[in-house]
Amino acid sequence: MAIPTPDQDIPVTVSDALVKQKKVNDKQLKEAQAARKPSERIEQCLVRLGHITERDYLSIYSDQLSIPLIDLSEVEIDEELLQQTPSKVVHRDRVVPIDRHNGTIRVATNNPFNLYAFDELRMLMGAKIETVLATGEEISRIIKRHYGVGGDTIERMMGDKADTIEVVSDVDQDDADLIEQAQEATVVKLVNEILLEAIRDRASDVHIEPYEDDLKIRYRIDGVLHTTNVPPEIRRFHAAIVSRIKILSNLNIAEKRLPQDGGFKIKAQNRDIDLRVSIIPTAFGGAVVMRILDKQSALTSLDQLGMQGQAHGAMEELIHQPFGIILVTGPTGSGKTTTLYSALNSIRSDTIKILTIEDPIEYYLDGIQQVQVKPHIGLSFAAGLRSFLRHDPDVILVGEIRDLETAEVAINASLTGHLVFSTLHTNDAATASTRLLDMGVEPFLVSSAISGVLAQRLVRKICPACREPYVPDAAELPADFPLEKGVEVFRGAGCRDCRGSGYRGRMGIYEILRVDEEMREMIVDRKSAGEMQIVARNKGMGLMREDGWAKVRDGITTIEEVNRVTKVNVDALAD
């Protein structure tokens, strides 16, 4: 069947086909018709509004235009053919040559109406063109893999510099020149592409790392760093990239000797996203880390975070108490702040006043007064907390207990009838009280104030699209993971949805220690964390690693993930 021009309608419209297949309803269709932009096809608007996926309407194109719909992750790309194809056509028209057979080149596209691109390729390559359909995400992935992130932008930035002389001495560039270069459209576009790629990949952090002859860009996805492909020429534009990020973050562009911290906000994919920026001076220039904070992903319930069973029940009881301190512990990046926000979100109402003091404020919650720590003007955690007590709060969140002064003010707040949430850096729940004692807090204050301690880690979840059962080898099983011979667990085989990793998304594993009268006496007597953990275990406390094994049995995560974030349970081996 001949491909129609963009002005022609497909005999049965795509919207009719989507309704017939029950992909959309009449209400969603009317919403899309009202929100549709002048040059936008109705199916593209439905994707933008989140009612369908691109693959949904491409399958209709495939049926009605007799063009195959393929999965590019399962196709071997002819790299030599791709190198022969003019890169400007690939980048501009988002078309990817796949292979050549009998003088005909198969080309993947997500826009079968772009006849100009196919005609241009036919003339440039001197061959017949046969189109196949693939999603824009798959096409972008192939382009990124072969040309790198921002490959077309780098190509334009390079221009005709091949014959110019490049000064490589260590003389600093003039700040005015750097500012001008950082504001150029191509540099702006390159930084935007780096950020957009990170957001598409669900990254939590972007790392820009300069080396002598290289510039690495790495994304932290589901807690693990992945190096992304970038053109080697990007190293030349390192100073301009860093300057652009400094301008966005309102940082001093001339300061290259000291670490700097800042941030900025962007709107991408119809979402408001905050970025926290940290820049440190290294031997080969400024290294940048940008933390991506997606406000829409913060407000989840405790059970959606993975809290279940004994830990979930105990946490629900603790957060509904009228006073006391609830501590959430774990290393940096273990999801402590998200857990606290979820707890606040579940108890907030018009009948209670909630105040938070944070460094920085990661997500904004309606109905809660939030204060940003500003040490340079004297607004520390402790100073903010003292002021809070004059604002008649019911619940207070302290971003982190870092020192003795903050700990004492937080404890005094809890002892005067307030419910206090905070975080502490310890490896497990039992160590939290000893950490406060080490800070210099009096034992009777710690024992009187703490209601409970939640310790947590994050594990990656198995990708639901490629989840498969298998029977692990005996050598693969940790000594403290009792699994009957022949029992199946699950893992991810790797697919398009998870980009071959076998994992998609993360969830928490938890242990929660309730502080009762016996525990209070042990704190006053300065008993060790090990002794406290034994008593808590005898009273039914489950360990994080045991929670992890329960999630392995449930097919949520893998043996490797639990091993990666927790240590062997010695007590279980002794039993």
N, C-alpha and C positions, 0 to 999 in steps of 0.2 A: 504494500500500500504506500502511495506517495506521501511524503511528509508535507503537511499543510504549512502555509505561511503563517506568521504570527497573527495576521489579521483574520485568518479563517478560523471557524469553529470546528472542532472535532464533531462528527455526526451526532454522537451522544455526548453531551457536555461532561466535562470532568466532574463538575459539582453534582450532576444527576447520578453519575456512576458512584460517587462517594456516598451519596444518600442511599442508593440502592444496596450498596455493600454494608450499610449501617456504620460507616466510618465517622459520619457526622450526622447531626439531626437538623431539622429546619431552623431551630433557634440559633444554632452555631453558624449556619449558612447565612442567616440574616445579619448576624453580628459581623461576619467577615465582609459581607457586601457593604455594610455601613463603614467599616474600618479600612476598606481597600484603597490603596494609593492609586493615582492616575495610571501609572505604567505597570501596575502589579497584577499578575494573574490571580484569579480567585483562589486557586489551590495553594499558591505561595503565601497568600494572606492567611489561609487556614493553618499553614505550618507556623507562620509567625505568631499566631494567637495560641498555638499549642494544642489545637484540636486534632491534627493529624501529623504524621511524619512525612518526610520527603519521599520515603520509599512507598508510602501509600499511593501517592498520585503518580509516581513513576511506574508503578505496576499497571495503572490504567493506561498511561501512555503506551506501555509495552504491548498491552492487549490490542489497543485501538490502532496503533501505528505499525504493528508487527515488527517492533524493534526489541531485541532481547534485553532483559534486565539482568545484570550480572553483579556478582560480589567481587570487587577488585582485590580483596584480601586473599581470595582463592585463585587469583590469576597470576601467572608469571609474566612480568613485564619485560619486554625486549629493551634492555637498557641502551644497546647500541642504536636502536631506532629512535629512542627518546632523545639521545644526544644529537642525532641528526636533525631533529625537529627544531625549528626556530623557537627559542625560549619565549620570545615576546608573544607568540601565538598561544603557547601553552598557558602563560600567565594571564594574558588578556581575556581569552575566550574560555578558560578553564576546560580545555580539551586535552586528553592524554592518549597518545598513540600506544596501543598495547602490543600488537604484533603485525607481521606482514606475511601474507600467504598468496602465492600466485599473482603477484603484482597488486594486491589489494591490502590496504592498511586498515586495521580495525581501530576505531577511535572511540574512547569512552567520553560521554558527555552527560550532563544533567539537563541540558537544554536542546532538545532535538529540533527546535525552530530556528537555531542560529545557522541558517544556510550559508551566510557570508563566510563564517569561520571554516566550514567544510570545503567551500569552493577555493578559499585561499590556501588551505592545506593541500588540496588536490593539485593546485598549480605549483606550489613550492616544493612538494615532495615528488611530483611527477608520477602519481599513482592514483588508482581509484580509492575512494574513501567509503568504508562501511561503518555505520554508527552502531554503538551499543549504549545502553543506559546504565548509569551508576550514580550513586548519591554524591552530592557536592562535598560531603565530609570525606568520602572515600577518595574522591579526586584530589581534594586538598592534601590528604595524607600522602598520596603518591608524589605530588608536586613538592611537598615539604621534604619527603625522604630523599628526592633526587636533586633538588635545588636548594634546600634549606629554608628555614623560616625567614620570610622577607627577601627571598632570592631575587624577585623582580625589582624590588626597591633598591637593593644593593647594586644590581646591574645598572640601574639608572644613575645611582650616586657615583659609580665608578666612571661613567661617561667615557670620555676619551683620555683618561688619565694614564693610559698605558705608556705614553711616550714622555711623561713629565718626570721631573726629578723630585724625589721625596726626601725631605730632611728627616734624619732619624736620630739626631742628637737629643740630649735630655733637656733642651731649653724649653721652658713652659710657653705654651701658646698664650697670646694676649687674651685677656678675659673678654674683651669686646668681640674679638673674632670667634671665641668659643660660643658666646651668647648668640651671635648671628648664625653660626653653623647649627647650633642646637634648635633654632627656630625655623630652619629651612623645612619646607614641606616634606621632603624625602626623609629627613631624620624623624620628624613628627610621625610620619606614616610607619617608619620602621619600628619605633617604640610601640605604637598602637598595635602593630601586627604581633609583636612579641607578647604583649598583654592579652590580646584576643586569643592567641593560640593557647596561652596558659589557661584562660577561662574555659575555652572549649574542651581542654584536656582535664578539667576539674582539678587543676593544680591549686595547692594551698600556698605555695611560695614560688617565687622566681629568683634564681641565683644567676647573676652575671659576673663571671670570674675571669679577670685578665691574666694571661701568662705572657712570657716573652714574645712568642710568635703565634699566639692563639688567643681566641676569646671564646670561652665556653658559656653556653646558656643551658641551665638545668632547671627542670620543673620538679617540684615535690608533689607526687600524685599518690594519694592514699598512704602518705607517710614515707614513701620511698623515692629517692632522687632518680630522675631519668634525664640523661643528656639528650638534648634535642639537636637535630641537624641544622647547622647554619653555614652559609657560604664562608670560605676561608678569608675572603676580603673584608669581612665585617670587623676584623681586628683594627683596621685603619680608622674606623668610626667609633672606637670605644670612647674617646674623650667627648665626642658629640652626644653619644647615647647617655653617658653619665650626666652631662650638663643638662640635657633635656629633662631627665628625671629629677635633677636638683631644682630646675625651674618650676616643674609641676609641684614639687614638694615644698616650695618656698624656702629652700636652703641657700646658703652662701656659695655661689658658683666659684668664687675665688679661693675658698678654703680647701686645700688638698692635703693638709698635713694631719688634721684631726678627724676622728669619727664624727659623723653627723646622722641625726635621726629626724624624720619628718613623715609626711603623708599627704595623700590627696584622694579625691573621689572621682569615680568615673561612672558612666551609665553604659552598660553593654548588655546586649540580648534582653532588653527591657528590664534589666535589674540594676539596682543601685549597689555599687561595689566600692568599698573602702580599701585603700592600699596603704600599709605601713611600710615606710622605707628606712633602711639602715645602710649607710655607706661607710666603709672603712678603707684607710689608705694601705695599699699593699706595695710590694716591690715594683710592680708593673702597672700601677694605677689604681683607681678606685674600684673596689669590689662592692657590688650592690646586692642586697637581698630585699625583695618586696613581698610582704605577707598580704595575701588576698583574702579579704573578709567579705563574704557574701551575706548580707543582712538577711536575705530570705531563707537561708539555710539554718539559721540559728534557733528558731523557735520550734523545737521538737519536744515531744513529751519524754519522760524518763524511760518508759518502756520502748519507745522508738529508738532510743540511744543504745538499747541492748540490755537495760537493767531488768532483771527478772528474778523470780523466786524470793529467797530470803533477803537478798540485797535490796530488791525493789520494795518489799513490805517494810523493811526497817527504815529505808530512806523516806518513804511516805509518812511514817509515824514521826520521824525526826523533824521534817520540814513543817509539820502542823503543830509543833510544840510552841508555847508562848515565849520561851526564852531559852538561852543557852547558845553555845558555839557549835556549829557544824563545819568541820574541816574537810576539804577535798584535796587529796595529795596525789602526787605523781610527777614525773619529769616534765620538762618543757615539751609542748606539743602532744600531751596525752589527753587533751579534751576537757581539762578541768573547768575552764571558763564556760564552755558550752553546757556542761552539766549544771553549773550554778545558774546560768540563765534559764535553763529548763525548769529548775526547781523554783526560781522566782516566778516564772511564767505560770506555773501550776498553782501558785498560792496568791498571786496578785488579784486584788479586787478593790472596789470603791470603799471598802470598810477598813482597809489597812494602809498605812503609809510606808513606802519602801524607798530607801535612799541607798545609792551605791557610790563608792569612790574607787576609781579604776585607773590603771596606767598601761595602755590607753583604754578609752571606751571602745570596745570592739563592736558592739551592736546596740542600737537604740531601741528601748522598749517603751511602749505607750503606758502611761499611768505610773511611771517610775522616774524619780528624780535622780539623774546621774551626774557625777562630778568627775572631772579630769584632774589627775595629780599634776602639779606644776612645781617641781622642786626649786626651780630657779627664782621663784617669788615666795618661797616658804610654804607652799601648799603641799605638804607631805601627807601620807596616809594618816599619820597620827594627828596632824593639825586638822585635817578634814573631819576625822572621827570626833574630835572634841567639839567641833561646831555642830555636827550632826545631832548630838545629844540635846541641843537647844531647839531642834526642829521637830520635836515630838514624834520620832519615827517608831514604827512597830518592828520593822525588819531592816537590817543594815547589811550590805555586802561590801566587804573589804577585798579589793582585788588580790592582794597577797600580803601575808605577814612576813616581813623581811627582817625586822629588828625587834629588840626588846621593847622600845617605846610603843610601837604599833601593837605588839602583842598585849601589853599591859592595858592600853586604852580599849582594845577590842574585848578583852576579858572583863574589864570594868563595865563596859556597855552591856555585856550579857548578864552580869550580876545585878544590874539595875533594871532588869525586866525586858531586855530586847533580845530578839532572835538575830544572831549574827552568823553570816556565811563568810567563809574565807578559804584561801588556798595556802598550801605549804609544800615545799619541795622535800618529800621523803619517799623512800622506795616502797613502803607498805603502810598499812593502817596503824599497826602497833607502834611504829617508830615515831609517830607524830607527837605524842606526849613527851618522849625523851628529847625530841628536837626543841620543844618549847622550854624544857628544863635547861638544856644546854645554852639557850639564849639568855638565861638568867631569870626566867619567871619563877616565882615561888611555887613549890609543889601544891600547896593548899589552894592557890588560885587556879592552877591548871585543873586540878581534880574537881573543883567546884563549878568551873565554867563549861568544860567540854561535854557535850551531849553525845557526840558520835563522830567517827572519822571514816570517810569513804576514800579508799585507794582505787586507782583505775589505770588502765592502759588501753590503747586502741589497737585492734587487730583488723586486717583487711578481710572483707567478706568475699566469699566465692561468687564469681560472676554467675547470675542465674541463667544466662543464655547458653553457657557451655559447661554447666555443672554436670559432673559425671561420677558414678560410684566406682570404688576400687577397694581391693583388700590390701592393706599395707603389709609390707614385709615385717617380720619380727624385729629385724635389725633397725627398722625405721622408727619403731615405737619407743618413746622415752620410758625409762624404768618406772616412773610414777604415773603412767597412763595405762590403767588396766583395761585391756580390750580383748575380749574372747577371740580365740582363733577362728578365722574365717568371716568375722564380722566386717561389714563394709562401712567405710567412711567416704567422704566426698572431696573432690578437688575440681579446679577449673582447667579445662583442656586448652583454653586460649581461643579467642574468637575476635570478630570485628568489634563487638560492643566493648570488650575490655582491652582491645589493642594487643591481644596475645599474652597478656599477663596472667589470665585466669582469675583475676580479682576485680571487683568493682564496688567501691564504697568501703566505709569502715564502720565499726561499732565498738562499744566498750566491753571490757571484761572488768569485773568489780569484786571488791571485798569490803565489807562494812563492819566496823567495830563499834558496838554500843557500849557506852561507859555507864556501868551500874555501880552499886555500892562497893562490891568487891574490887572492881577496877579502880575506883577512886582511892581506896585504901592502898592499892599497889602503887598508884602514882605518888601518893604522899610518902610512901616508904621507898620511893625511887627504884622500884623493881625494873629489871631490864625489859626491853621490848620483846625478847624471846620468851620470857616468863609470862608476860601479858598475853602474847599470842597463844600460848598453850592453854591458858585459862579460857580465852575467848573461843578457841577451837572446841574445847570441852562443852561450851555452851551453845554450839551449833554454828559458829561463824565459818563460812566457806572462804577459801583463798581465791585470789584472782586466777591462779593457774587452774584450779578446779572448775571455776566458772568457764574458763577457756575450753577445758576438755568437754564440758557439757555442751558447749556450742559446736565443738568438732563433731560430737555424736549426733547433734541435731542437723548437721550438714550445712552450718552457717559459715564456718571458717575451717582452716586446715591445721594439721599437726605442725607444719613448718611455721605457721604464723604464731601459734601459741608459744612454741619454742623460741621464736625470735624475740618476743617481748617479755617473757617471764623466765625465772630460773627454776631448776628442779626443786620439787617439794620434798625436802629431806625427811620431814615428819611422816609423809606417806610411805617413804621407803622403809623407815623404821618400823611402821605398823606391819 
